[in-house]
Amino acid sequence: MVPSVTPVFGGAVTAYLHQMEPLITPADMQAVAVYLQSGGWLTEFRETRTFEAMLGEYTGARYCVAAPSGTLALFLALKGMGIGPGDEVLVPDLTMAASATAVLLTGASVAFVDIEPGTLCLDLAACERRITGRTKAVMAVSLNGRAPADLPAFISRCRAAGVRVIEDAAQALGSFAEGRHLGTLGDAGCLSFSSQKIVTTGQGGAVLTNDESLHHTMRLLRDFGRVSGGNDRYQTVGWNLKFTDLQAVIGTSQMQRLPRIVARKRAIFARYRAQLAEVAGAELVETNLDTTTPWFVDVLVDAAVRAALIAHLHGHGLGSRPFYPPLHAAPAFARAERHPVAEQVSARGLWLPSSLHLSDADIDRVCDALRAFMRAR
């Protein structure tokens, strides 16, 4: 049993524990109030630059470019690399749909690759076998803050072959591999700040990169192709993919307490792991909490009982959420192919309550309910 952890975040205990909900603190609210009273124009300006600088400093990225969402951050990185019609991007079969739809936005095509059973991330060996002359990039998704095994070596081999690597690190703020923050190993890495993420601005995203040329190109593309705002001299075709200072103020406030957020997220996962260690039929995904900050608490159960377990938890006032479906089988993509590991994991996976609002007693309540269900089987 892990020792009791006194939560550093408040939040009244409610009758129903949602699987996830954002934590907006009085400090966040005060920061917004101060900004609104300052006469700021809400649109992107100095506060956005401050937020980008904080993200760069925390992750170690040389450059950071904010975007309206994680999806559009991926799109911006892809377009900045010149990826478009006729090109192919490899994407793991088990991921949020944005990893694939961002590719389709560029006009390029998506090829799905199975995942490895340990990390639930892209199977890098299978990925290398899938590379063809059309393959221009690989989307390496860090599912729930975990990196694919041997990612740095894989990236080196891709670079030697002229294949770009974009890290979809939407769920990986506060997670590292070989001493480097995820999202900074590849040619670019993308974060998300949607309402369920480790740091949230409601919506929003950012691209991390150490490539000066790519950074310059993305700055052009996200502001109509202009070198700077306030003029209408278009250097290239671009779009309005700017952030807002109002979002940045919230993000900056949350970044100031990110070390505490990371510590609490890891403590939540550790307590679940200790409580469920001896529960037959409930398998937590292996996670190194020295380097990984889990976004959600993920558990694998028998596919035949998952729906009943979800209903059982709901009946006890506890929210949960099934894993993503394998994308190749989703109606939006509908590919006549098989990816056995992704299919099996998707059918078994369940996300348990994972909010920063959780107290230790809340975690124990979830584990008691899950334990009772498994014993009743």
C-alpha positions in Angstrom: 0.0 0.0 0.0 1.3 3.4 -0.9 1.3 5.9 1.9 -1.6 8.3 2.1 -1.1 11.4 -0.1 -2.6 14.6 1.0 -4.0 16.2 -2.2 -2.5 19.5 -3.0 -5.6 20.5 -4.9 -9.0 21.1 -3.4 -12.4 20.2 -4.8 -15.4 19.1 -2.8 -16.3 15.4 -2.9 -19.4 14.9 -5.0 -21.8 12.0 -5.1 -20.7 11.1 -8.6 -17.0 10.8 -9.6 -16.6 11.7 -13.3 -13.9 9.8 -15.2 -12.3 13.1 -15.8 -13.0 16.8 -15.2 -10.7 19.9 -15.4 -9.5 21.6 -12.2 -9.6 25.3 -12.4 -8.3 26.9 -9.2 -8.9 30.3 -7.6 -5.4 31.3 -8.9 -6.5 30.6 -12.5 -9.6 32.6 -12.0 -7.7 35.5 -10.5 -5.2 35.5 -13.3 -8.1 35.8 -15.9 -9.7 38.6 -13.9 -6.5 40.5 -13.7 -5.9 40.1 -17.4 -9.5 41.2 -18.3 -9.1 44.3 -16.1 -5.8 45.2 -17.8 -7.4 46.1 -21.1 -6.0 43.2 -23.1 -7.6 42.5 -26.5 -8.0 38.8 -25.8 -6.3 37.8 -29.1 -2.8 36.4 -29.3 -0.1 38.8 -28.0 2.4 39.0 -25.1 0.7 36.4 -22.9 0.9 33.8 -25.6 4.6 34.4 -26.0 5.0 34.0 -22.2 3.1 30.7 -22.3 5.1 29.4 -25.2 8.3 30.4 -23.4 7.3 28.5 -20.3 6.5 25.4 -22.3 9.8 25.6 -24.0 11.7 26.0 -20.8 9.9 23.1 -19.1 10.3 20.7 -22.0 13.7 21.8 -23.2 12.4 22.6 -26.7 14.3 25.4 -28.4 11.1 26.7 -30.1 7.4 26.5 -29.2 4.4 27.6 -31.4 0.9 27.7 -29.8 -2.1 26.6 -31.9 -5.9 26.5 -31.5 -6.0 22.8 -30.7 -3.8 19.7 -30.5 -5.2 18.6 -33.8 -4.2 21.8 -35.5 -0.8 21.7 -33.9 -0.3 18.3 -35.6 -1.6 19.8 -38.9 0.8 22.8 -38.5 3.8 20.5 -37.9 2.9 18.4 -40.9 2.3 21.3 -43.3 5.5 23.0 -42.0 7.4 19.9 -43.2 5.8 20.2 -46.6 3.7 17.0 -46.2 0.6 17.0 -48.5 -1.1 15.1 -51.4 0.8 12.1 -52.6 2.6 11.6 -49.3 1.9 8.9 -46.7 2.1 9.2 -42.9 2.3 6.1 -40.6 0.0 6.3 -37.6 -0.6 3.8 -34.8 -4.0 2.0 -35.0 -4.8 2.7 -31.4 -4.9 6.5 -30.8 -7.4 9.3 -30.7 -8.7 10.1 -34.2 -6.9 13.4 -34.4 -3.6 11.7 -35.0 -5.0 10.5 -38.3 -7.4 13.3 -39.2 -4.6 15.9 -38.9 -2.8 14.0 -41.7 -5.9 13.9 -43.8 -6.3 17.7 -43.4 -3.0 18.1 -45.3 -4.2 16.0 -48.2 -1.7 13.2 -47.4 -2.9 9.6 -46.8 -2.8 7.6 -43.6 -1.4 4.1 -43.1 -2.2 2.4 -39.9 0.3 0.3 -37.9 -0.3 -2.0 -35.0 0.9 -1.3 -31.4 3.3 -3.0 -29.1 1.6 -4.8 -26.1 3.9 -3.3 -23.4 3.5 0.4 -23.9 0.4 0.4 -26.1 2.3 2.7 -28.4 3.4 2.3 -32.0 5.1 -1.0 -32.8 8.3 0.5 -34.2 9.6 -2.7 -35.8 6.3 -3.1 -37.6 6.5 0.5 -38.6 9.9 0.2 -40.2 8.7 -2.7 -42.2 5.8 -0.6 -43.4 7.9 2.3 -44.7 7.8 2.7 -48.5 8.9 5.4 -51.0 5.7 7.3 -50.3 6.2 7.4 -46.6 7.3 10.9 -45.6 6.6 10.8 -41.8 5.7 8.7 -38.8 3.3 9.8 -36.1 4.7 8.5 -32.9 1.9 8.8 -30.3 2.9 8.7 -26.6 -0.3 7.0 -25.4 -1.1 8.1 -21.8 2.3 9.6 -21.4 4.3 6.5 -22.4 6.9 6.5 -25.1 7.3 3.7 -27.6 10.2 1.4 -26.7 13.6 2.5 -28.1 12.1 5.7 -29.6 15.4 7.7 -29.8 17.1 4.9 -31.8 14.1 4.6 -34.1 14.1 8.3 -34.8 17.8 8.1 -35.7 17.1 5.4 -38.3 14.1 7.4 -39.7 16.3 10.4 -40.2 18.9 8.4 -42.0 16.1 7.2 -44.3 14.8 10.7 -44.9 11.6 10.0 -43.0 10.4 12.7 -40.5 9.1 11.9 -37.1 6.3 13.8 -35.4 5.5 13.0 -31.8 1.9 13.2 -30.9 2.6 14.1 -27.3 -0.9 15.4 -26.6 -1.2 13.2 -23.5 2.5 13.4 -22.4 3.1 16.7 -20.7 5.4 15.8 -17.8 6.7 12.6 -19.3 10.3 11.8 -20.4 12.4 9.2 -22.3 16.1 8.9 -21.8 16.2 12.2 -19.9 14.4 14.2 -22.6 10.8 15.4 -22.5 8.5 13.6 -24.9 7.8 15.8 -27.9 11.4 17.0 -28.1 13.0 13.8 -29.5 11.5 13.9 -33.1 11.5 16.6 -35.7 8.5 18.1 -33.9 6.2 17.2 -31.0 2.7 18.3 -30.4 0.9 19.0 -27.1 -2.8 19.4 -26.3 -4.5 21.6 -23.7 -8.1 20.4 -24.1 -10.3 20.3 -21.1 -9.1 16.8 -20.0 -5.4 17.3 -20.4 -2.7 17.7 -17.7 -2.7 21.5 -18.3 -5.9 22.8 -19.8 -6.8 26.0 -21.6 -10.2 24.7 -22.7 -8.9 24.0 -26.1 -5.5 24.6 -27.5 -2.2 23.0 -28.5 1.4 23.7 -29.2 4.2 22.4 -31.5 7.7 21.9 -29.9 10.7 21.8 -32.2 14.5 22.4 -32.2 14.5 23.0 -36.0 14.8 26.8 -36.7 13.7 26.5 -40.3 10.6 24.5 -39.3 9.8 27.0 -36.6 10.0 29.9 -39.1 7.7 28.1 -41.5 5.1 27.3 -38.9 5.1 30.9 -37.7 4.2 32.0 -41.3 1.6 29.3 -41.8 -0.3 30.0 -38.6 -0.8 33.7 -39.4 -2.0 33.8 -43.0 1.5 33.5 -44.3 2.6 36.9 -42.9 6.0 37.5 -41.4 4.3 39.6 -38.7 0.9 40.8 -37.7 -0.4 44.2 -38.5 0.5 44.0 -42.2 -0.9 42.2 -45.2 2.3 41.1 -46.9 1.8 37.4 -47.6 4.9 35.3 -48.0 3.1 32.1 -48.5 -0.4 30.6 -48.3 -1.4 30.3 -44.6 -4.3 30.2 -42.2 -5.5 31.7 -39.0 -4.2 29.2 -36.5 -3.4 31.6 -33.8 -3.9 31.2 -30.0 -5.5 33.7 -27.7 -4.0 35.6 -24.7 -7.0 34.7 -22.7 -6.2 31.0 -23.0 -2.5 31.8 -22.4 -3.2 33.4 -19.1 -4.9 30.2 -17.9 -2.1 28.1 -19.3 0.6 30.2 -17.6 -1.2 30.0 -14.3 -1.4 26.2 -14.5 2.3 25.9 -15.7 3.3 27.6 -12.5 2.1 24.6 -10.5 2.9 21.9 -13.1 5.5 20.2 -10.8 2.7 19.7 -8.3 0.3 18.5 -10.9 2.9 15.9 -12.1 3.5 14.7 -8.6 -0.2 14.3 -7.9 -0.9 12.5 -11.2 1.9 10.0 -10.4 0.6 9.5 -6.9 -2.9 8.8 -8.1 -1.7 6.1 -10.4 0.6 4.7 -7.7 -2.3 4.4 -5.3 -4.5 2.7 -7.9 -1.7 0.3 -8.7 -1.1 -0.6 -5.0 -4.9 -1.1 -4.4 -5.5 -3.3 -7.5 -2.2 -5.3 -7.4 -3.9 -8.4 -6.0 -7.2 -8.1 -7.9 -7.6 -10.9 -10.4 -8.9 -9.8 -13.7 -7.8 -6.1 -13.5 -4.4 -5.4 -15.0 -2.9 -1.9 -14.9 -0.7 -1.1 -17.8 3.0 -1.2 -16.8 4.1 2.4 -16.1 7.5 3.7 -14.9 6.4 6.6 -12.7 9.9 7.9 -12.4 9.6 9.1 -16.0 5.9 9.0 -16.9 3.1 11.2 -15.9 -0.1 9.2 -16.7 -2.9 11.3 -18.1 -5.5 8.7 -17.3 -5.5 5.6 -15.1 -5.8 2.7 -17.6 -6.8 -0.9 -16.7 -7.2 -4.0 -18.9 -10.1 -6.3 -18.1 -11.7 -9.3 -19.8 -13.5 -7.9 -22.9 -16.5 -10.0 -22.1 -17.2 -8.2 -18.8 -16.1 -4.6 -19.7 -19.6 -3.4 -20.4 -20.9 -4.9 -17.2 -18.1 -3.4 -15.2 -18.8 0.1 -16.7 -22.5 -0.3 -15.7 -21.4 -1.5 -12.2 -19.2 1.5 -11.7 -21.8 3.9 -12.9 -24.3 2.3 -10.5 -21.9 3.2 -7.7 -21.5 6.8 -8.9 -18.2 6.2 -10.7 -17.6 7.3 -14.2 -15.3 5.4 -16.6 -14.5 5.3 -20.3 -13.6 2.6 -22.8 -10.4 2.8 -24.8 -10.3 4.3 -28.3 -11.5 1.9 -31.0 -8.9 0.6 -33.4 -9.0 3.3 -36.1 -8.9 0.9 -39.1 -12.2 -0.5 -38.0 -14.0 2.9 -37.3 -16.6 3.8 -39.9 -14.6 7.0 -40.6 -11.7 5.0 -41.9 -13.1 1.5 -42.7 -9.9 -0.3 -43.8 -10.1 -4.0 -44.6 -7.0 -4.9 -42.5 -6.2 -6.4 -39.2 -4.1 -5.1 -36.3 -4.5 -7.8 -33.6 -2.8 -6.1 -30.7 -4.7 -2.9 -31.1 -8.0 -4.8 -31.5 -7.4 -6.8 -28.4 -6.3 -3.9 -26.2 -9.1 -1.7 -27.5 -11.7 -4.4 -26.5 -10.2 -4.8 -23.0 -9.2 -1.2 -22.1 -11.0 1.0 -19.6 -10.0 4.4 -18.1 -10.9 4.8 -14.5 -11.6 8.2 -12.7 -8.4 10.1 -13.1 -9.1 13.8 -12.2 -6.9 16.0 -10.1 -10.0 16.5 -7.9 -9.6 12.9 -6.6 -8.7 12.4 -3.0 -7.1 9.2 -1.7 -10.6 8.2 -0.3 -12.1 8.7 -3.8 -9.4 6.3 -5.3 -10.1 3.8 -2.6 -13.9 4.0 -3.3 -13.2 3.2 -7.0 -10.9 0.3 -6.2 -13.5 -1.1 -3.7 -16.2 -1.1 -6.3 -13.9 -2.7 -8.9 -12.7 -5.3 -6.4 -16.3 -6.2 -5.5 -17.2 -6.7 -9.1 -14.3 -9.0 -9.8 -14.9 -11.0 -6.7 -18.6 -11.5 -7.7 -17.6 -13.0 -11.0 
